C-alpha cells in the first residue's frame, strides 16, 4: 500500500468521519446512512489493494474530508471541538492497542467472523452492528482510559444506538491503524497540517 499524503489524508478523513457519526448518533439519535455504511464496511476490507478501495472510493469520505478540513482549521464550537477530542482519543487508543498483541488477534479473528455474516446481511444490519458492538466491548472498551461518549441519555441507553456507536468507534480505531500503516504519526498533525488541509480540499474538488 502506497504511503502518500493522499493516503494519510483519506485515513484521517475516515477517522474524523467516524468521530462525527459517533457524536451525531449520541446527540441526535441518527446519522447519515451512507456515511455509516462507508465506515462500517471499511472494517471488512482486510486485503484492499489501496486506501481508496477500503472506502469504496473517496466519495464515501466526503463528510470526513469536510470535517477534517474544519477541525484542522481554527476555532469551532464546543460541539465541534468534541469531534476533535473523539478523534484524538481514538488515535491514543490505537497506540495503546498496539501493546496488546493478544487483543489485536482477538479483534482480527472477531472481525473475520463477523465479515462472514455479511454474506447474509448488509454491513449496517442490526445483527452485524450488535456483533461489532459486542466485540468492541470485549476488547477495546477494556483498555484504559475508555472513550467516554457524551450525548442524550435516552439515545445512549438505547441498545441499537449503543451498538452503532461502538461499531463506529471500532471503525475509528481501524482508521487510526490505517493512518499509522500509511506513514502517519502525531508530528504530522502539526508539521504537515497545512498540506493535509490542502490535500483534503483537492480531494473534495476532484
FENWO-V233860 format. One record per residue. N is the residue number from 1. RES is the residue in one small letter. PSI is psi in whole degrees, -180 to 180 (none if undefined). D_FIRST is the distance of its C-alpha to the first C-alpha in whole Angstrom. Layout:
N;RES;PSI;D_FIRST
N;RES;PSI;D_FIRST
This chain:
1;x;131;0
2;x;143;4
3;x;77;7
4;x;166;9
5;x;-35;12
6;x;-43;12
7;x;-44;9
8;x;-37;11
9;x;-41;14
10;x;-40;13
11;x;-43;13
12;x;-38;16
13;x;-41;17
14;x;-40;17
15;x;-48;18
16;x;-30;21
17;x;-45;22
18;x;-42;22
19;x;-43;24
20;x;-41;26
21;x;-38;27
22;x;-46;28
23;x;-44;31
24;x;-44;32
25;x;-42;32
26;x;-35;34
27;x;-28;36
28;x;-18;37
29;x;-1;36
30;x;167;34
31;x;162;30
32;x;125;29
33;x;-44;28
34;x;-38;25
35;x;-41;24
36;x;-45;24
37;x;-40;23
38;x;-46;20
39;x;-48;19
40;x;-43;21
41;x;-29;19
42;x;-26;15
43;x;-27;17
44;x;0;17
45;x;75;13
46;x;-37;12
47;x;37;10
48;x;142;9
49;x;-15;7
50;x;167;6
51;x;-44;7
52;x;-39;10
53;x;-29;11
54;x;-32;11
55;x;18;14
56;x;41;15
57;x;156;15
58;x;-20;16
59;x;-24;20
60;x;-10;19
61;x;21;19
62;x;-47;22
63;x;-44;24
64;x;-40;21
65;x;-41;20
66;x;-43;24
67;x;-42;25
68;x;-47;22
69;x;-41;24
70;x;-41;27
71;x;-27;27
72;x;-7;25
73;x;-156;28
74;x;153;32
75;x;-160;34
76;x;155;34
77;x;171;36
78;x;-39;37
79;x;-37;35
80;x;-39;32
81;x;-25;32
82;x;-36;31
83;x;-44;28
84;x;-40;27
85;x;-41;28
86;x;-44;27
87;x;-45;23
88;x;-40;24
89;x;-38;25
90;x;-39;22
91;x;-42;20
92;x;-40;23
93;x;-37;23
94;x;-39;20
95;x;-39;21
96;x;-38;24
97;x;-32;22
98;x;-18;20
99;x;-6;23
100;x;80;24
101;x;-33;22
102;x;-42;25
103;x;-39;24
104;x;-41;20
105;x;-40;21
106;x;-42;24
107;x;-45;22
108;x;-47;19
109;x;-42;22
110;x;-44;24
111;x;-39;21
112;x;-39;21
113;x;-44;24
114;x;-34;24
115;x;-35;22
116;x;-30;24
117;x;-21;27
118;x;-5;25
119;x;-18;26
120;x;-23;30
121;x;150;29
122;x;160;27
123;x;-30;24
124;x;14;27
125;x;148;30
126;x;-35;32
127;x;-40;31
128;x;-46;28
129;x;-37;28
130;x;-42;31
131;x;-41;29
132;x;-40;26
133;x;-42;29
134;x;-39;30
135;x;-42;27
136;x;-46;26
137;x;-38;30
138;x;-16;30
139;x;-82;27
140;x;-36;26
141;x;-11;29
142;x;-10;31
143;x;130;29
144;x;147;31
145;x;143;31
146;x;153;31
147;x;121;30
148;x;109;33
149;x;128;33
150;x;147;36
151;x;-165;37
152;x;123;40
153;x;-32;41
154;x;-44;42
155;x;-41;39
156;x;-28;37
157;x;-12;40
158;x;125;39
159;x;-44;37
160;x;-43;35
161;x;-37;34
162;x;-41;33
163;x;-40;31
164;x;-43;29
165;x;-45;29
166;x;-39;28
167;x;-39;25
168;x;-36;24
169;x;-38;24
170;x;-40;22
171;x;-35;19
172;x;-40;19
173;x;-40;19
174;x;-41;15
175;x;-38;14
176;x;-39;16
177;x;-44;13
178;x;-42;10
179;x;-43;12
180;x;-41;12
181;x;-32;9
182;x;20;7
183;x;10;10
184;x;149;13
185;x;169;17
186;x;-31;20
187;x;-32;21
188;x;-27;19
189;x;-23;21
190;x;-52;24
191;x;-31;23
192;x;21;21
193;x;-44;22
194;x;-41;24
195;x;-37;20
196;x;-43;19
197;x;-43;22
198;x;-41;22
199;x;-41;18
200;x;-42;19
201;x;-43;23
202;x;-40;21
203;x;-35;19
204;x;-30;22
205;x;-17;24
206;x;none;21
